[in-house]
Amino acid sequence: MDLFSILAEERIKQAQREKQFDHLPGAGKPLPKDELASVPENVRMAYRIMKNAGYTSEESEIKLEMITIKDLIKACETEEAKKQLNQELNEKILKYNRLLSKRKINTNSSVFKNYEEKINNKLL
C-alpha cells in the first residue's frame, strides 16, 4: 500500500471509532440496485460517464432513429415516401432538440454538426 492509502485507512478507522458513520442517511439499509447492472461490465464505465455528463439513453435512441431514417431516405425510390420520411426525420430532430434544450444545450451551432454526426455514427 502507498502512503495515501495507509492515511485514508487510518482516518476511516478513526472515524469508525468516533462513531461518525452511525447517523448517515440510509445507514443499515441495503444499497440501491445498480441501474446499469444489465450493461456488460466492459462498457459500464463508459455508460456511467455518459450518464454523468447528462447524455441519456432517450437521446441515443432518437439519434439512432434519425440515422435509420436518413438511411431509408437514401434508399427510397418514390418521392412520396421520401417526403413522408423527411417529415418523420424533422419530427425526430425537433424532439431531439427539445430534449437538449431542456438541459440548456445549444442546438443551433452548425460548426460541429458534421463532426457530431460522424461521432454518433461511430458510437451507434
Secondary structure, 3 states (H helix, E strand, C coil): CCHHHHHHHHHHHHHHHCCCCCCCCCCCCCCCCCCCCCCCHHHHHHHHHHHHCCCCHHHHHHHHHHHHHHHHHHHCCCHHHHHHHHHHHHHHHHHHHHHHHHCCCCCCCCCCHHHHHHHHHHHC
